[in-house]
Amino acid sequence: MRRSEMPIVRWFAIIIIDMFRSLPLVTTLFTAAVVLLLFLPSWLEGDKFWWVIFGFALFFACYQAIPKGQFEAVKAHEPQTFEAEP
């Protein structure tokens, strides 16, 4: 999503990814397990365990988003395949 052609989607992804990368994991887990449940309707609350899993998934998914320059650098340093001459 970070490299999307649609500007609104790209900027939304950049803001979310940079926000979660700047927060410590403990803050993200506390927000998912306690603070977020204060603002949700009662039928959507569920078990705190699943909200903590959601916090983990969101936190580590933000670290999987690779900026365009880093992706191109990795592609440039891939080992080149060649055939050995007899």
Secondary structure, 3 states (H helix, E strand, C coil): CCCCCCHHHHHHHHHHHHHHHHCCHHHHHHHHHHHHHHHCCHHHCCCHHHHHHHHHHHHHHHHHCCCHHHHHHHHHCCCCCCCCCC
